[in-house]
Amino acid sequence: MHFKSKKYLGLYALIPAAVFLFHPVVAFLDVLPDCIGYALLYFAMRQVADLNGRIADGLRRVRIMLCISLGALAVELYSYGFFSGNASEMNIYEMPVLILLCSFVMAFFQCYYMVVGYRELFLGLNELAEYHGGSELLHEKQGRTVCEQMASYSGVFVVLSSVLSTLPECAVLISFEYEVENAKFDWYAYIELFRTVAGVISLVFGLVWLVRMIRLTCAILRDKPWIESLTAMYTEELLVNPNRLTLRRFRLAFVLLIVGAVFSAHLRMDYVLILPGVVCAVFVFLGVLALGDYAQDRKPLFCSCAVLSVVSVGQMIVSAVYLKNYVPEASAFYPEAYRQFLLLRILEAVESAATLAVFWCLLRLILQLITEHTAIRYDGVSKESRLVSERATERLHKGFWIRTYLTFASFCAAAAANAVESVLQLQVPWLWWPALILSAVAVGFLVSLLFRVLEHLQLQFSSERTYKH
């Protein structure tokens, strides 16, 4: 796998990252998903993180927030998708309390991780500017550099935006007191006004933060001698030993594949599948892309991901339309409801088969990777040493093949259970939990296989470097 430094070390991506992160989140509705912003921020700082420990620590916090924000996006889609379509069946306080709870949890995580995360990122850039002559970033105003100002203001921005996204939702607590006549006024009646005021204030602070981020990025891009110095340092210290970067690429790819596998689980809540197959397809696709040259015959997998995406999106649309017009039991009484629910069950069963096809293609790629790029090599040039290495490699591959076949068998069992549960979800409503257990077992087998491959690659690259020197 060939590596090279990105143009400007990728720091130009700070601006689009800021665009996805500056806006207020009102009523737990994230118009521009923060997960995209955190992903862009991770992309922007990944290479400079190899040059500075503080940036690496900040990037670790960004990575955690990326995972949390992905979960928040799933909860948001489910809340505004399912609950809004079933408002007549809900207690009037269910949605407001859910919004309050989710807003508070996200505010806590943002303050816990990103106050320190932003500080480490920007102060790490300041250290690199000091060590490598970054004159643009070392320009002081009121006794502080651009990066120091950005680190300070980012903490203020995160705390204020988190508090302002949560504070209006606390009005629902007054409604409980008003209902039992312990309060004289129901403040929740003015919730839209509170949200608007809080959103405007948060937007003002966010715009200031966005402008400062753009100014910082422009200062970085103007300082070409500093960028060239960092690029030279990156080339001299990292690109001469590509094994470290290769292992990092494998870790990233395997994490993406594991996240995709989690979304293959058949988790149903109130007749709605809350882990969309399209998300599974996207993450598996990105994970295989991250493998680069180590995944050769990728076309069948990409085609299966496309099929799964189409089927999953179709299933989500049919499910939303059906649940908007009928309750699930209506299929036993109305012909039109029966036809729509039959189509929904067929699509869910087909989605299970498409998911199995994706992981069949993925496991084939992993098995190919294992066969071509893993080996056990003992030191020595004699014929006996080569024979011992070949036998050890053969035993290693046999063990991996057994793990791979067991993983595929577990996915077959999970797909069969998911398909049966989809068809019989009304007649046998408890079938969802055996299907979920089998899906969890399949994901566990895949995670075990990927970690075992990564562990061996770490040992292999380490031994190759030892023998080389």
SVG drawing of the C-alpha trace seen along z (x, -y; Angstrom):
<svg xmlns="http://www.w3.org/2000/svg" viewBox="-61 -43 82 72">
<polyline fill="none" stroke="black" stroke-width="0.4" points="0.0,0.0 1.5,-3.4 1.2,-6.4 1.8,-10.1 1.2,-13.3 -2.1,-15.1 -2.0,-18.6 -1.6,-21.0 -1.6,-17.8 -5.4,-17.9 -5.8,-21.0 -8.0,-22.7 -10.8,-20.4 -11.1,-22.4 -13.5,-24.9 -16.1,-22.3 -15.8,-20.6 -16.7,-24.0 -19.6,-24.5 -21.2,-21.2 -20.4,-22.0 -21.2,-25.7 -25.0,-25.6 -27.4,-25.3 -29.2,-22.1 -32.8,-22.9 -35.2,-20.4 -32.6,-17.7 -33.0,-18.3 -29.6,-18.5 -30.0,-20.0 -26.4,-19.5 -25.4,-16.3 -22.5,-16.8 -21.2,-13.3 -20.2,-14.6 -18.4,-17.6 -16.5,-15.3 -15.6,-13.0 -14.2,-16.0 -12.4,-17.3 -10.8,-13.9 -9.8,-13.8 -8.3,-17.3 -6.2,-16.7 -5.2,-13.0 -1.8,-13.6 -0.7,-16.4 -1.8,-14.2 1.2,-12.0 3.5,-14.9 2.1,-16.1 0.9,-14.2 -1.6,-16.9 -3.3,-16.8 -3.4,-13.0 -5.2,-13.2 -7.6,-15.7 -8.3,-13.6 -9.0,-10.6 -11.8,-12.7 -13.1,-13.7 -13.2,-10.0 -15.3,-9.2 -17.7,-12.1 -18.0,-10.8 -19.3,-7.5 -21.6,-9.2 -23.0,-11.6 -23.7,-8.7 -25.8,-7.1 -27.5,-10.5 -28.3,-10.7 -29.9,-7.3 -32.0,-8.3 -33.0,-11.5 -34.1,-9.8 -36.1,-7.2 -37.7,-9.8 -38.8,-12.2 -39.6,-9.3 -41.5,-6.9 -42.9,-9.1 -44.1,-11.8 -46.1,-9.3 -47.7,-7.8 -48.4,-11.0 -52.0,-10.1 -51.0,-7.0 -48.5,-8.7 -48.8,-10.4 -48.4,-14.2 -45.2,-14.2 -43.4,-11.3 -41.8,-13.3 -40.9,-16.4 -39.3,-14.2 -37.4,-12.2 -36.1,-15.4 -35.0,-16.7 -33.3,-13.4 -31.4,-13.2 -30.5,-16.9 -29.1,-16.6 -27.1,-13.4 -25.6,-15.1 -24.8,-18.3 -23.0,-16.2 -20.9,-14.3 -20.1,-17.4 -18.9,-19.3 -17.0,-16.3 -15.1,-15.5 -15.0,-18.5 -14.0,-21.3 -10.8,-19.5 -10.7,-18.1 -10.7,-21.5 -8.2,-22.8 -5.8,-20.0 -6.2,-20.3 -5.6,-24.0 -2.8,-24.2 -1.2,-21.3 -1.2,-23.4 0.3,-26.2 3.1,-23.9 3.9,-22.8 3.9,-26.5 6.4,-27.3 8.7,-24.4 8.6,-24.9 8.3,-28.6 4.7,-29.1 4.7,-32.9 1.1,-33.3 -0.2,-31.3 2.2,-32.9 0.8,-36.4 -0.4,-37.7 -3.4,-39.7 -4.0,-40.8 -1.2,-38.6 -2.5,-35.4 -1.8,-33.6 -4.5,-32.8 -4.5,-29.1 -4.7,-30.0 -7.7,-32.3 -9.4,-29.6 -8.8,-27.1 -10.4,-29.4 -13.3,-30.5 -14.1,-26.9 -14.6,-25.9 -17.0,-28.8 -18.8,-27.9 -19.2,-24.2 -20.6,-25.0 -23.0,-27.7 -24.3,-25.8 -24.8,-22.7 -26.6,-24.6 -28.8,-26.5 -29.8,-23.3 -31.0,-21.8 -32.4,-24.7 -35.6,-25.3 -36.5,-21.6 -36.5,-21.8 -39.9,-23.7 -41.6,-20.3 -40.7,-19.8 -42.9,-22.8 -45.8,-21.2 -45.7,-18.2 -46.0,-20.6 -48.7,-22.6 -50.8,-19.5 -50.8,-18.6 -51.5,-22.2 -48.1,-22.8 -47.3,-25.5 -49.4,-28.4 -48.2,-28.7 -47.3,-26.2 -44.1,-27.6 -44.1,-24.7 -46.9,-26.5 -44.2,-28.9 -41.6,-26.3 -41.3,-27.4 -40.5,-31.0 -37.8,-29.6 -36.3,-27.4 -36.2,-30.3 -34.5,-32.7 -32.0,-30.0 -31.3,-29.1 -30.7,-32.6 -28.2,-33.2 -26.5,-29.9 -26.3,-30.8 -24.6,-34.1 -21.9,-32.5 -21.7,-29.7 -21.2,-32.3 -18.4,-34.0 -16.8,-30.5 -17.1,-29.7 -15.5,-33.1 -12.6,-32.4 -12.2,-28.9 -12.1,-30.2 -9.5,-32.9 -7.4,-30.2 -7.5,-27.9 -6.6,-30.8 -3.7,-31.6 -2.5,-28.0 -2.9,-27.8 -1.0,-31.1 2.0,-29.9 3.5,-27.8 7.1,-27.5 5.5,-26.1 3.4,-23.6 6.5,-22.5 8.4,-22.0 5.6,-19.8 5.3,-17.9 9.1,-17.2 8.9,-16.1 6.0,-13.8 7.9,-12.3 11.1,-11.8 9.6,-10.3 6.5,-8.4 6.6,-7.6 10.0,-5.9 8.2,-3.3 4.9,-2.5 4.1,0.4 2.8,-1.9 0.5,-3.7 -0.6,-0.4 -1.6,0.8 -3.5,-2.4 -5.3,-1.9 -6.3,1.6 -7.6,0.4 -9.7,-2.3 -11.0,0.2 -11.9,2.8 -13.6,0.2 -15.8,-0.8 -16.5,2.8 -17.5,3.5 -19.8,0.5 -21.4,1.8 -21.8,5.2 -23.6,3.7 -26.2,2.2 -26.8,5.6 -28.5,6.7 -32.2,7.3 -33.5,5.0 -37.2,4.2 -39.0,1.7 -42.8,1.2 -42.7,3.0 -39.9,0.7 -36.4,1.9 -34.2,-0.7 -30.9,0.3 -31.2,-0.5 -29.4,1.8 -28.4,-1.1 -26.1,-2.3 -24.6,1.2 -23.9,1.1 -22.3,-2.4 -20.0,-1.5 -18.9,1.8 -18.3,0.0 -16.2,-2.6 -14.3,0.0 -13.4,1.9 -12.4,-1.3 -10.1,-2.0 -8.3,1.3 -7.1,0.0 -4.8,2.4 -5.3,5.1 -8.8,5.7 -8.5,6.6 -11.7,8.2 -14.1,5.6 -16.7,5.2 -19.0,8.0 -19.1,6.5 -19.8,3.0 -22.7,4.4 -24.1,6.2 -23.8,3.0 -25.7,1.1 -28.5,3.8 -28.7,3.7 -29.0,-0.1 -31.8,-0.1 -33.7,2.6 -33.2,1.0 -34.3,-2.4 -37.4,-0.8 -38.2,1.1 -37.9,-2.1 -40.3,-4.0 -42.9,-1.2 -42.7,-0.9 -43.2,-4.6 -46.1,-4.8 -47.8,-1.7 -47.4,-2.8 -48.7,-6.3 -51.9,-4.9 -52.5,-1.7 -51.6,0.1 -49.8,3.5 -52.8,5.5 -54.9,3.8 -53.5,6.2 -55.9,8.9 -59.0,6.7 -58.3,4.5 -57.2,5.8 -55.1,2.7 -53.4,2.9 -52.7,6.6 -51.0,5.9 -48.8,3.2 -47.9,5.2 -47.1,8.3 -44.8,6.1 -43.2,4.8 -42.5,8.3 -41.1,9.4 -38.8,6.4 -37.5,7.2 -36.8,10.8 -35.1,9.7 -33.0,7.2 -31.9,10.1 -30.8,12.0 -29.0,8.9 -27.2,8.4 -26.0,12.0 -24.7,11.4 -22.8,8.4 -21.0,10.3 -20.4,13.3 -18.5,11.0 -16.8,9.3 -15.6,12.6 -14.3,13.7 -12.2,10.5 -11.0,11.0 -10.0,14.6 -8.2,13.4 -6.4,10.8 -5.4,13.5 -4.1,15.9 -2.1,13.3 -0.8,11.0 -0.3,13.0 2.5,15.5 4.9,16.7 8.5,16.2 11.3,17.6 14.8,16.1 17.1,18.0 17.8,18.8 18.2,22.6 15.7,25.0 14.7,26.3 13.8,22.8 11.7,22.2 9.8,25.5 9.1,24.7 7.8,21.3 5.6,22.8 4.1,25.3 3.5,22.7 1.9,20.4 -0.3,23.3 -1.5,23.9 -2.1,20.2 -4.3,20.0 -6.2,23.1 -7.1,21.6 -8.2,18.4 -10.3,20.4 -12.1,22.2 -12.8,18.8 -14.1,17.4 -16.4,20.3 -17.8,20.2 -18.4,16.5 -20.3,17.1 -22.3,19.9 -23.4,17.5 -24.4,14.9 -26.4,17.6 -28.2,18.5 -28.9,14.8 -30.2,14.1 -32.5,17.1 -33.9,16.1 -34.3,12.5 -36.2,13.6 -38.5,15.9 -39.1,13.1 -40.0,10.7 -42.6,13.0 -44.1,14.1 -43.7,10.9 -47.5,10.6 -48.2,14.3 -45.1,14.9 -44.1,11.5 -41.4,12.9 -39.3,14.1 -37.4,10.8 -35.2,11.6 -33.8,15.0 -33.1,13.2 -31.3,10.4 -29.3,12.9 -28.2,14.7 -27.3,11.4 -25.2,10.5 -23.4,13.8 -22.6,13.2 -21.3,9.8 -19.2,11.2 -17.6,13.8 -16.7,11.1 -15.2,8.9 -13.2,11.8 -11.9,12.6 -11.0,9.0 -9.1,8.5 -7.3,11.8 -6.2,10.7 -5.1,7.3 -3.2,8.9 -1.3,11.2 -0.5,8.3 0.9,6.3 3.2,9.2 4.1,9.8 5.1,6.2 7.0,6.0 9.0,9.1 9.7,7.9 11.1,4.6 13.2,6.5 14.7,8.8 15.2,5.9 17.4,4.1"/>
</svg>
